[in-house]
Amino acid sequence: MALTSADLGDGTYRNPVLDADWSDPDLACVGDDFYLTASSFGRVPGLPLLHSRDLVNWTLVGHALQLLEPARDFRKPRHDCGVWAPSLRHHDDRFWIFWGDPDHGIFQVNAPEIRGPWTRPHLVKEGKGLIDACPLWDEETGEAYLVHAWAKSRAGVKNRLTGHRMRPDGTGLLDEGKVIIDADRIPGWFTLEGPKAYRHDGWFWIFAPAGGVETGWQGAFRSRGFFGPYEERVVLEQGDTEVNGPHQGGWVRTGAGEDWFAHFQQRGPYGRVVHLQPMRWGDDSWPVLGDKGVPVAVHRKPRLPPQPPSAPATDDDFPGGRFGRQWQWTANPHDGWATQHSADGLRLSCVRTVDAHDLRRLPNVLTQRLPGTPATVEVELRLDSEEPGARAGLAVLGDAFSWIGLQREADGSVRLVHRFTESVAERERDAAHPREAPEGRARLWIESGAGARCRFSYDVGGGRQPSGQVFAATPWRWVGALLGLFALAPVGGGHAGAASFTQFRITSSFR
């Protein structure tokens, strides 16, 4: 069966509601619609835009960022850089997204509708280590503010939040900034980051996580003034559940007056999956998340009109050579990588590169998220290149990677090849002995089981056959493992041909 939604069909849902790497989620409610964006790091297009009517069933409707800027810095993959922890807001009849790029500064884009057109990125604050930016427009006073965190790897400091007054049009800041929360002064707190700012019940609120992505907790801070002083409380932590590090996300209120909080859980090679927690305001006017401060596994759905089950798309027939919204390149794309045509199927040019030995260095890998549950991935491949050394395939891509596909040999034959590399290795090696593919075609499979342990198989005309040893998918530092399609060729002159991919499918394979 295809991948399913978190909607159990009986008025309840199970967590996670988005079981893949939709990292650092933030939410906005506009009328009867809910929208979500997430970190996209170095992949393009960036800033995914998801839509829901019930906070449980989600679809991917587009991206707000078509190219990473400055463009010269993203011509090659920078997997853990780029867009970190965006904030999504609706203000003055426009959608706004702010984010921090740890190497360049704080950017924003905005649009009249969620599907755009979105503006080009505007640099609000330049600097190293500026991350996790969030705007706040105070409707009572007309003042605008910005809060952000710090990345120690670039700035030399962390565990603090800096606040600014901001121009109401979001184009710049009005002061030098002030540390409004210094978590070094809070016993036991470390790695305070990911702030989301709100105005509620006469208080300025900042929801911010601490404790690290795998082991952390969600904090809430409140003050009568934006610049503090703030008092703090832990409002969500693992407790006796299996949900490690439940934190970093956004609060949203429905039209029915219910409060909900979406956050991530770090799950190794699967990245940061998204959970939905009920939220209420306690008798002491502090937020209470989940079940008295610990995550829920199954819960009543929000009191909203019933919706058909849905989940972000994964399958693709590539009509007219076009790929769906679920796909992202590993760097800013060039014209000619994918060719449109009149039939179905993805036609990727065999891009010449000096990095043919290492998929991690290639900008022309078309990727999508690895499902967080056991699944089978399959695709049909045809190699249309006469260039010796040209190859194409299906990959699991992370700090280590493995791929299976076809390669043109010097004698003109086409062989089925399966290769891998370890995290510390600089070149790939054979994972299985090459085999003849007499028609230049192959059906390829990756079965991802528990713990993202992947088994590869193929069919080149004699039936489905297993290939190689089990490969354990690995993430990059901040990004979960990815599924990828690619075509490449060694350095040389002239066009090197292409490869065609058809009938890409991902199906659940619970065992």
GUNU-162042 format. One record per residue (C-alpha): residue number from 1; residue in three letters; chain; x, y, z. Coordinates in steps of 0.2 Angstrom, whole numbers, always signed. Layout:
// residues N
LUMSE    n  res  chain   east  north     up
LUMSE  NUM  ala      A      X      Y      Z
...
***
This chain:
// residues 511
LUMSE    n  res  chain   east  north     up
LUMSE    1  met      A     +0     +0     +0
LUMSE    2  ala      A     +5    +18     -2
LUMSE    3  leu      A    +11    +29    +12
LUMSE    4  thr      A     -3    +34    +23
LUMSE    5  ser      A     -8    +49    +34
LUMSE    6  ala      A     -8    +49    +53
LUMSE    7  asp      A    -27    +50    +53
LUMSE    8  leu      A    -33    +34    +61
LUMSE    9  gly      A    -51    +37    +54
LUMSE   10  asp      A    -60    +36    +70
LUMSE   11  gly      A    -58    +54    +76
LUMSE   12  thr      A    -40    +51    +82
LUMSE   13  tyr      A    -23    +53    +75
LUMSE   14  arg      A     -6    +45    +79
LUMSE   15  asn      A    +11    +54    +80
LUMSE   16  pro      A    +21    +58    +71
LUMSE   17  val      A     +9    +67    +59
LUMSE   18  leu      A    +23    +70    +47
LUMSE   19  asp      A    +34    +54    +47
LUMSE   20  ala      A    +49    +61    +38
LUMSE   21  asp      A    +62    +75    +39
LUMSE   22  trp      A    +51    +90    +40
LUMSE   23  ser      A    +64    +98    +51
LUMSE   24  asp      A    +61   +113    +63
LUMSE   25  pro      A    +42   +116    +59
LUMSE   26  asp      A    +33   +132    +61
LUMSE   27  leu      A    +14   +135    +59
LUMSE   28  ala      A     +2   +148    +54
LUMSE   29  cys      A    -17   +149    +53
LUMSE   30  val      A    -26   +159    +41
LUMSE   31  gly      A    -45   +157    +41
LUMSE   32  asp      A    -49   +139    +39
LUMSE   33  asp      A    -32   +134    +33
LUMSE   34  phe      A    -16   +129    +41
LUMSE   35  tyr      A     +1   +131    +34
LUMSE   36  leu      A    +18   +124    +39
LUMSE   37  thr      A    +36   +127    +33
LUMSE   38  ala      A    +52   +118    +38
LUMSE   39  ser      A    +71   +119    +37
LUMSE   40  ser      A    +77   +115    +20
LUMSE   41  phe      A    +96   +118    +23
LUMSE   42  gly      A   +106   +117     +6
LUMSE   43  arg      A    +92   +109     -5
LUMSE   44  val      A    +83   +118    -19
LUMSE   45  pro      A    +70   +123    -20
LUMSE   46  gly      A    +69   +128     -2
LUMSE   47  leu      A    +57   +133    +12
LUMSE   48  pro      A    +43   +119     +9
LUMSE   49  leu      A    +25   +125    +10
LUMSE   50  leu      A    +13   +112    +17
LUMSE   51  his      A     -6   +114    +19
LUMSE   52  ser      A    -19   +107    +30
LUMSE   53  arg      A    -37   +109    +36
LUMSE   54  asp      A    -36    +99    +52
LUMSE   55  leu      A    -17    +99    +57
LUMSE   56  val      A    -16    +80    +54
LUMSE   57  asn      A    -18    +78    +35
LUMSE   58  trp      A     -5    +88    +26
LUMSE   59  thr      A     -1    +91     +7
LUMSE   60  leu      A    +15    +99     +0
LUMSE   61  val      A     +9   +114    -10
LUMSE   62  gly      A    +25   +122    -15
LUMSE   63  his      A    +41   +131    -10
LUMSE   64  ala      A    +45   +149     -5
LUMSE   65  leu      A    +63   +149    -11
LUMSE   66  gln      A    +68   +145    -28
LUMSE   67  leu      A    +87   +148    -27
LUMSE   68  leu      A    +98   +149    -12
LUMSE   69  glu      A   +107   +166    -10
LUMSE   70  pro      A   +121   +172    -12
LUMSE   71  ala      A   +120   +160    -27
LUMSE   72  arg      A   +139   +158    -29
LUMSE   73  asp      A   +140   +150    -12
LUMSE   74  phe      A   +127   +136    -17
LUMSE   75  arg      A   +134   +130    -33
LUMSE   76  lys      A   +140   +115    -24
LUMSE   77  pro      A   +131   +105    -10
LUMSE   78  arg      A   +132   +112     +7
LUMSE   79  his      A   +121    +99    +15
LUMSE   80  asp      A   +120   +106    +33
LUMSE   81  cys      A   +120   +125    +28
LUMSE   82  gly      A   +108   +137    +20
LUMSE   83  val      A    +90   +138    +28
LUMSE   84  trp      A    +89   +135    +46
LUMSE   85  ala      A    +73   +135    +57
LUMSE   86  pro      A    +62   +147    +48
LUMSE   87  ser      A    +47   +156    +55
LUMSE   88  leu      A    +31   +157    +46
LUMSE   89  arg      A    +19   +172    +50
LUMSE   90  his      A     +4   +180    +42
LUMSE   91  his      A     +3   +199    +44
LUMSE   92  asp      A     -4   +214    +34
LUMSE   93  asp      A    -12   +202    +22
LUMSE   94  arg      A     +4   +194    +17
LUMSE   95  phe      A    +14   +178    +22
LUMSE   96  trp      A    +31   +181    +29
LUMSE   97  ile      A    +45   +168    +32
LUMSE   98  phe      A    +61   +173    +41
LUMSE   99  trp      A    +76   +162    +43
LUMSE  100  gly      A    +94   +162    +48
LUMSE  101  asp      A   +108   +156    +37
LUMSE  102  pro      A   +123   +153    +49
LUMSE  103  asp      A   +136   +159    +36
LUMSE  104  his      A   +127   +175    +30
LUMSE  105  gly      A   +114   +182    +41
LUMSE  106  ile      A    +95   +183    +43
LUMSE  107  phe      A    +84   +183    +28
LUMSE  108  gln      A    +65   +186    +24
LUMSE  109  val      A    +54   +182    +10
LUMSE  110  asn      A    +35   +187     +8
LUMSE  111  ala      A    +20   +184     -3
LUMSE  112  pro      A     +2   +189     -5
LUMSE  113  glu      A     -3   +171     -6
LUMSE  114  ile      A     +5   +155     +0
LUMSE  115  arg      A     +8   +149    -17
LUMSE  116  gly      A    +16   +165    -21
LUMSE  117  pro      A    +23   +175    -30
LUMSE  118  trp      A    +37   +175    -16
LUMSE  119  thr      A    +49   +189    -16
LUMSE  120  arg      A    +68   +186    -18
LUMSE  121  pro      A    +77   +184     -1
LUMSE  122  his      A    +80   +200     +8
LUMSE  123  leu      A    +95   +201    +20
LUMSE  124  val      A    +88   +209    +36
LUMSE  125  lys      A   +103   +207    +47
LUMSE  126  glu      A   +120   +202    +40
LUMSE  127  gly      A   +132   +192    +51
LUMSE  128  lys      A   +140   +175    +56
LUMSE  129  gly      A   +131   +163    +67
LUMSE  130  leu      A   +114   +172    +66
LUMSE  131  ile      A   +101   +158    +66
LUMSE  132  asp      A    +82   +153    +70
LUMSE  133  ala      A    +75   +171    +67
LUMSE  134  cys      A    +57   +175    +71
LUMSE  135  pro      A    +47   +191    +69
LUMSE  136  leu      A    +34   +198    +80
LUMSE  137  trp      A    +21   +212    +75
LUMSE  138  asp      A    +13   +219    +91
LUMSE  139  glu      A     -5   +223    +85
LUMSE  140  glu      A     -8   +233   +100
LUMSE  141  thr      A     +6   +246    +98
LUMSE  142  gly      A    +11   +244    +80
LUMSE  143  glu      A    +29   +240    +85
LUMSE  144  ala      A    +38   +226    +77
LUMSE  145  tyr      A    +52   +215    +84
LUMSE  146  leu      A    +64   +201    +79
LUMSE  147  val      A    +72   +188    +90
LUMSE  148  his      A    +86   +176    +85
LUMSE  149  ala      A    +98   +163    +92
LUMSE  150  trp      A   +116   +160    +89
LUMSE  151  ala      A   +127   +146    +82
LUMSE  152  lys      A   +143   +144    +92
LUMSE  153  ser      A   +151   +136    +77
LUMSE  154  arg      A   +151   +153    +68
LUMSE  155  ala      A   +149   +166    +81
LUMSE  156  gly      A   +158   +158    +96
LUMSE  157  val      A   +143   +160   +107
LUMSE  158  lys      A   +126   +151   +110
LUMSE  159  asn      A   +113   +148   +123
LUMSE  160  arg      A   +106   +165   +122
LUMSE  161  leu      A    +93   +175   +112
LUMSE  162  thr      A    +95   +192   +105
LUMSE  163  gly      A    +80   +204   +102
LUMSE  164  his      A    +79   +219    +91
LUMSE  165  arg      A    +66   +232    +86
LUMSE  166  met      A    +62   +230    +68
LUMSE  167  arg      A    +55   +241    +54
LUMSE  168  pro      A    +36   +236    +52
LUMSE  169  asp      A    +39   +232    +34
LUMSE  170  gly      A    +52   +219    +39
LUMSE  171  thr      A    +66   +227    +29
LUMSE  172  gly      A    +78   +230    +43
LUMSE  173  leu      A    +82   +233    +61
LUMSE  174  leu      A    +81   +248    +71
LUMSE  175  asp      A    +94   +245    +85
LUMSE  176  glu      A   +110   +235    +88
LUMSE  177  gly      A   +101   +222    +98
LUMSE  178  lys      A   +100   +216   +116
LUMSE  179  val      A   +102   +199   +124
LUMSE  180  ile      A    +85   +196   +131
LUMSE  181  ile      A    +87   +178   +137
LUMSE  182  asp      A   +104   +172   +143
LUMSE  183  ala      A   +102   +153   +147
LUMSE  184  asp      A   +119   +152   +155
LUMSE  185  arg      A   +110   +161   +169
LUMSE  186  ile      A    +97   +147   +170
LUMSE  187  pro      A   +103   +132   +180
LUMSE  188  gly      A   +104   +116   +169
LUMSE  189  trp      A   +100   +125   +153
LUMSE  190  phe      A   +111   +123   +137
LUMSE  191  thr      A   +109   +126   +119
LUMSE  192  leu      A    +94   +138   +120
LUMSE  193  glu      A    +89   +141   +102
LUMSE  194  gly      A    +74   +140    +89
LUMSE  195  pro      A    +64   +155    +97
LUMSE  196  lys      A    +46   +158    +92
LUMSE  197  ala      A    +38   +175    +98
LUMSE  198  tyr      A    +20   +178   +102
LUMSE  199  arg      A     +9   +191   +111
LUMSE  200  his      A     -4   +183   +122
LUMSE  201  asp      A    -15   +188   +137
LUMSE  202  gly      A     -5   +204   +140
LUMSE  203  trp      A    +12   +195   +139
LUMSE  204  phe      A    +26   +193   +127
LUMSE  205  trp      A    +29   +175   +125
LUMSE  206  ile      A    +44   +166   +118
LUMSE  207  phe      A    +43   +147   +115
LUMSE  208  ala      A    +61   +141   +113
LUMSE  209  pro      A    +69   +124   +115
LUMSE  210  ala      A    +85   +119   +124
LUMSE  211  gly      A    +95   +104   +128
LUMSE  212  gly      A   +100    +98   +110
LUMSE  213  val      A    +91    +90    +96
LUMSE  214  glu      A    +92    +72   +103
LUMSE  215  thr      A    +89    +75   +121
LUMSE  216  gly      A    +81    +92   +123
LUMSE  217  trp      A    +65   +100   +130
LUMSE  218  gln      A    +53   +114   +126
LUMSE  219  gly      A    +54   +130   +136
LUMSE  220  ala      A    +42   +144   +137
LUMSE  221  phe      A    +47   +162   +143
LUMSE  222  arg      A    +36   +176   +147
LUMSE  223  ser      A    +38   +195   +151
LUMSE  224  arg      A    +28   +211   +151
LUMSE  225  gly      A    +40   +219   +139
LUMSE  226  phe      A    +48   +212   +124
LUMSE  227  phe      A    +66   +215   +130
LUMSE  228  gly      A    +63   +207   +147
LUMSE  229  pro      A    +66   +202   +160
LUMSE  230  tyr      A    +58   +184   +156
LUMSE  231  glu      A    +53   +170   +168
LUMSE  232  glu      A    +54   +153   +161
LUMSE  233  arg      A    +46   +135   +162
LUMSE  234  val      A    +49   +118   +154
LUMSE  235  val      A    +32   +114   +146
LUMSE  236  leu      A    +36    +98   +136
LUMSE  237  glu      A    +49    +85   +139
LUMSE  238  gln      A    +51    +66   +136
LUMSE  239  gly      A    +46    +60   +153
LUMSE  240  asp      A    +43    +41   +152
LUMSE  241  thr      A    +38    +41   +133
LUMSE  242  glu      A    +49    +35   +119
LUMSE  243  val      A    +49    +52   +111
LUMSE  244  asn      A    +66    +58   +113
LUMSE  245  gly      A    +70    +77   +113
LUMSE  246  pro      A    +52    +83   +110
LUMSE  247  his      A    +55   +102   +106
LUMSE  248  gln      A    +57   +116    +93
LUMSE  249  gly      A    +41   +120    +84
LUMSE  250  gly      A    +26   +132    +84
LUMSE  251  trp      A    +10   +136    +92
LUMSE  252  val      A     -6   +139    +83
LUMSE  253  arg      A    -24   +143    +88
LUMSE  254  thr      A    -39   +136    +78
LUMSE  255  gly      A    -55   +145    +73
LUMSE  256  ala      A    -63   +135    +86
LUMSE  257  gly      A    -52   +142    +99
LUMSE  258  glu      A    -41   +126   +102
LUMSE  259  asp      A    -22   +128   +105
LUMSE  260  trp      A    -10   +115    +97
LUMSE  261  phe      A     +9   +114    +96
LUMSE  262  ala      A    +19   +106    +82
LUMSE  263  his      A    +37   +100    +86
LUMSE  264  phe      A    +50    +88    +80
LUMSE  265  gln      A    +58    +72    +86
LUMSE  266  gln      A    +76    +68    +80
LUMSE  267  arg      A    +76    +50    +73
LUMSE  268  gly      A    +93    +48    +67
LUMSE  269  pro      A    +93    +43    +48
LUMSE  270  tyr      A    +75    +48    +47
LUMSE  271  gly      A    +79    +66    +52
LUMSE  272  arg      A    +67    +77    +62
LUMSE  273  val      A    +49    +70    +61
LUMSE  274  val      A    +34    +81    +66
LUMSE  275  his      A    +23    +78    +81
LUMSE  276  leu      A     +7    +87    +85
LUMSE  277  gln      A     +3    +90   +104
LUMSE  278  pro      A    -13    +97   +112
LUMSE  279  met      A    -10   +113   +121
LUMSE  280  arg      A    -20   +122   +134
LUMSE  281  trp      A    -17   +137   +146
LUMSE  282  gly      A    -16   +132   +164
LUMSE  283  asp      A    -24   +140   +179
LUMSE  284  asp      A     -8   +149   +182
LUMSE  285  ser      A     -9   +156   +164
LUMSE  286  trp      A     +6   +145   +158
LUMSE  287  pro      A     +4   +134   +143
LUMSE  288  val      A     +2   +115   +146
LUMSE  289  leu      A     +8   +104   +131
LUMSE  290  gly      A     +4    +86   +128
LUMSE  291  asp      A     -2    +75   +142
LUMSE  292  lys      A     +3    +86   +157
LUMSE  293  gly      A    +20    +91   +149
LUMSE  294  val      A    +24    +74   +140
LUMSE  295  pro      A    +21    +69   +122
LUMSE  296  val      A     +5    +60   +117
LUMSE  297  ala      A     +6    +45   +105
LUMSE  298  val      A    -13    +45   +100
LUMSE  299  his      A    -25    +59   +103
LUMSE  300  arg      A    -42    +66    +98
LUMSE  301  lys      A    -40    +76    +82
LUMSE  302  pro      A    -43    +95    +83
LUMSE  303  arg      A    -62   +100    +83
LUMSE  304  leu      A    -62   +104    +64
LUMSE  305  pro      A    -72    +98    +49
LUMSE  306  pro      A    -67    +80    +44
LUMSE  307  gln      A    -54    +80    +30
LUMSE  308  pro      A    -50    +66    +18
LUMSE  309  pro      A    -34    +57    +23
LUMSE  310  ser      A    -18    +64    +15
LUMSE  311  ala      A     +1    +64    +16
LUMSE  312  pro      A    +14    +73     +6
LUMSE  313  ala      A    +16    +65    -11
LUMSE  314  thr      A    +31    +53    -14
LUMSE  315  asp      A    +26    +44    -30
LUMSE  316  asp      A    +30    +51    -47
LUMSE  317  asp      A    +27    +47    -65
LUMSE  318  phe      A    +36    +63    -71
LUMSE  319  pro      A    +23    +68    -84
LUMSE  320  gly      A    +31    +78    -98
LUMSE  321  gly      A    +48    +76    -90
LUMSE  322  arg      A    +43    +87    -75
LUMSE  323  phe      A    +46    +81    -57
LUMSE  324  gly      A    +34    +84    -43
LUMSE  325  arg      A    +36    +96    -28
LUMSE  326  gln      A    +43    +83    -17
LUMSE  327  trp      A    +59    +83    -26
LUMSE  328  gln      A    +74    +95    -22
LUMSE  329  trp      A    +91    +97    -30
LUMSE  330  thr      A   +107    +96    -18
LUMSE  331  ala      A   +112   +113    -24
LUMSE  332  asn      A   +106   +128    -35
LUMSE  333  pro      A   +102   +119    -51
LUMSE  334  his      A   +108   +123    -69
LUMSE  335  asp      A    +97   +123    -85
LUMSE  336  gly      A    +98   +106    -94
LUMSE  337  trp      A   +100    +94    -79
LUMSE  338  ala      A    +82    +88    -82
LUMSE  339  thr      A    +74    +89   -100
LUMSE  340  gln      A    +55    +91   -103
LUMSE  341  his      A    +47    +81   -117
LUMSE  342  ser      A    +31    +75   -123
LUMSE  343  ala      A    +30    +58   -114
LUMSE  344  asp      A    +31    +52    -96
LUMSE  345  gly      A    +47    +49    -87
LUMSE  346  leu      A    +62    +59    -80
LUMSE  347  arg      A    +76    +62    -92
LUMSE  348  leu      A    +92    +67    -83
LUMSE  349  ser      A   +107    +73    -92
LUMSE  350  cys      A   +123    +64    -88
LUMSE  351  val      A   +132    +79    -81
LUMSE  352  arg      A   +151    +78    -83
LUMSE  353  thr      A   +160    +80    -66
LUMSE  354  val      A   +177    +77    -58
LUMSE  355  asp      A   +167    +71    -43
LUMSE  356  ala      A   +160    +55    -51
LUMSE  357  his      A   +167    +45    -37
LUMSE  358  asp      A   +157    +53    -23
LUMSE  359  leu      A   +138    +57    -24
LUMSE  360  arg      A   +140    +68     -9
LUMSE  361  arg      A   +149    +82    -19
LUMSE  362  leu      A   +137    +82    -34
LUMSE  363  pro      A   +124    +96    -35
LUMSE  364  asn      A   +114    +87    -48
LUMSE  365  val      A   +106    +74    -37
LUMSE  366  leu      A    +87    +75    -37
LUMSE  367  thr      A    +82    +70    -19
LUMSE  368  gln      A    +67    +67     -8
LUMSE  369  arg      A    +65    +63    +10
LUMSE  370  leu      A    +67    +45    +17
LUMSE  371  pro      A    +51    +39    +24
LUMSE  372  gly      A    +51    +36    +43
LUMSE  373  thr      A    +43    +19    +42
LUMSE  374  pro      A    +48     +3    +33
LUMSE  375  ala      A    +45     +6    +14
LUMSE  376  thr      A    +50     -1     -3
LUMSE  377  val      A    +57    +12    -16
LUMSE  378  glu      A    +57     +7    -34
LUMSE  379  val      A    +60    +15    -51
LUMSE  380  glu      A    +63     +9    -69
LUMSE  381  leu      A    +80    +16    -76
LUMSE  382  arg      A    +86    +16    -94
LUMSE  383  leu      A   +104    +22    -98
LUMSE  384  asp      A   +104    +32   -115
LUMSE  385  ser      A   +122    +36   -115
LUMSE  386  glu      A   +136    +29   -126
LUMSE  387  glu      A   +150    +38   -115
LUMSE  388  pro      A   +161    +26   -107
LUMSE  389  gly      A   +160    +28    -88
LUMSE  390  ala      A   +142    +37    -89
LUMSE  391  arg      A   +131    +30    -75
LUMSE  392  ala      A   +114    +33    -67
LUMSE  393  gly      A   +105    +26    -52
LUMSE  394  leu      A    +95    +26    -37
LUMSE  395  ala      A   +104    +31    -21
LUMSE  396  val      A   +102    +32     -2
LUMSE  397  leu      A   +112    +48     +2
LUMSE  398  gly      A   +119    +54    +18
LUMSE  399  asp      A   +136    +55    +27
LUMSE  400  ala      A   +138    +38    +20
LUMSE  401  phe      A   +129    +33     +4
LUMSE  402  ser      A   +125    +18     -7
LUMSE  403  trp      A   +117    +17    -24
LUMSE  404  ile      A   +112     +4    -37
LUMSE  405  gly      A   +111     +8    -56
LUMSE  406  leu      A   +118     +6    -73
LUMSE  407  gln      A   +135    +10    -81
LUMSE  408  arg      A   +142    +11    -99
LUMSE  409  glu      A   +158     +1   -100
LUMSE  410  ala      A   +173     +5   -112
LUMSE  411  asp      A   +168    -10   -122
LUMSE  412  gly      A   +151     -3   -125
LUMSE  413  ser      A   +142    -15   -114
LUMSE  414  val      A   +130     -9   -100
LUMSE  415  arg      A   +132    -16    -83
LUMSE  416  leu      A   +122    -16    -67
LUMSE  417  val      A   +133     -9    -53
LUMSE  418  his      A   +130     -7    -35
LUMSE  419  arg      A   +142     +4    -25
LUMSE  420  phe      A   +144    +12     -8
LUMSE  421  thr      A   +155    +23     +3
LUMSE  422  glu      A   +157    +24    +22
LUMSE  423  ser      A   +156    +41    +31
LUMSE  424  val      A   +175    +42    +32
LUMSE  425  ala      A   +179    +37    +15
LUMSE  426  glu      A   +182    +48     +0
LUMSE  427  arg      A   +178    +36    -14
LUMSE  428  glu      A   +165    +24    -17
LUMSE  429  arg      A   +168     +5    -18
LUMSE  430  asp      A   +158    -10    -26
LUMSE  431  ala      A   +145    -17    -15
LUMSE  432  ala      A   +142    -31    -26
LUMSE  433  his      A   +150    -38    -42
LUMSE  434  pro      A   +145    -30    -58
LUMSE  435  arg      A   +132    -39    -69
LUMSE  436  glu      A   +128    -38    -87
LUMSE  437  ala      A   +112    -27    -92
LUMSE  438  pro      A   +110    -33   -110
LUMSE  439  glu      A    +96    -21   -114
LUMSE  440  gly      A   +103     -6   -105
LUMSE  441  arg      A    +88     -6    -93
LUMSE  442  ala      A    +85    -11    -75
LUMSE  443  arg      A    +71    -11    -62
LUMSE  444  leu      A    +79     -5    -46
LUMSE  445  trp      A    +73     -7    -28
LUMSE  446  ile      A    +78     -1    -10
LUMSE  447  glu      A    +69     -9     +4
LUMSE  448  ser      A    +71     +2    +20
LUMSE  449  gly      A    +68     -8    +36
LUMSE  450  ala      A    +69     -5    +54
LUMSE  451  gly      A    +82     +8    +58
LUMSE  452  ala      A    +84    +13    +40
LUMSE  453  arg      A    +93     -3    +36
LUMSE  454  cys      A    +92     -4    +17
LUMSE  455  arg      A    +92    -19     +6
LUMSE  456  phe      A    +95    -17    -13
LUMSE  457  ser      A    +89    -27    -27
LUMSE  458  tyr      A    +87    -26    -46
LUMSE  459  asp      A    +79    -35    -62
LUMSE  460  val      A    +89    -33    -78
LUMSE  461  gly      A    +78    -46    -87
LUMSE  462  gly      A    +80    -62    -77
LUMSE  463  gly      A    +69    -58    -62
LUMSE  464  arg      A    +72    -49    -46
LUMSE  465  gln      A    +88    -52    -38
LUMSE  466  pro      A    +96    -46    -21
LUMSE  467  ser      A   +112    -36    -22
LUMSE  468  gly      A   +125    -33     -9
LUMSE  469  gln      A   +125    -32    +10
LUMSE  470  val      A   +113    -23    +21
LUMSE  471  phe      A   +117     -4    +21
LUMSE  472  ala      A   +112     +6    +36
LUMSE  473  ala      A   +107    +24    +30
LUMSE  474  thr      A   +116    +38    +39
LUMSE  475  pro      A   +111    +57    +41
LUMSE  476  trp      A   +122    +72    +39
LUMSE  477  arg      A   +124    +82    +55
LUMSE  478  trp      A   +107    +90    +54
LUMSE  479  val      A    +99    +82    +39
LUMSE  480  gly      A    +91    +65    +38
LUMSE  481  ala      A    +96    +53    +24
LUMSE  482  leu      A    +89    +56     +7
LUMSE  483  leu      A    +83    +46     -8
LUMSE  484  gly      A    +91    +52    -24
LUMSE  485  leu      A    +91    +50    -43
LUMSE  486  phe      A   +106    +55    -53
LUMSE  487  ala      A   +115    +54    -69
LUMSE  488  leu      A   +133    +58    -72
LUMSE  489  ala      A   +149    +56    -83
LUMSE  490  pro      A   +167    +58    -82
LUMSE  491  val      A   +176    +74    -87
LUMSE  492  gly      A   +177    +76   -106
LUMSE  493  gly      A   +170    +86   -121
LUMSE  494  gly      A   +153    +87   -128
LUMSE  495  his      A   +136    +80   -123
LUMSE  496  ala      A   +137    +64   -113
LUMSE  497  gly      A   +119    +58   -116
LUMSE  498  ala      A   +106    +55   -103
LUMSE  499  ala      A    +96    +43    -92
LUMSE  500  ser      A    +78    +40    -91
LUMSE  501  phe      A    +68    +36    -75
LUMSE  502  thr      A    +50    +30    -75
LUMSE  503  gln      A    +37    +25    -62
LUMSE  504  phe      A    +45    +30    -46
LUMSE  505  arg      A    +35    +22    -31
LUMSE  506  ile      A    +37    +21    -13
LUMSE  507  thr      A    +25     +9     -4
LUMSE  508  ser      A    +24     +4    +15
LUMSE  509  ser      A    +32    -12    +19
LUMSE  510  phe      A    +28    -15    +37
LUMSE  511  arg      A    +35    -32    +44
***
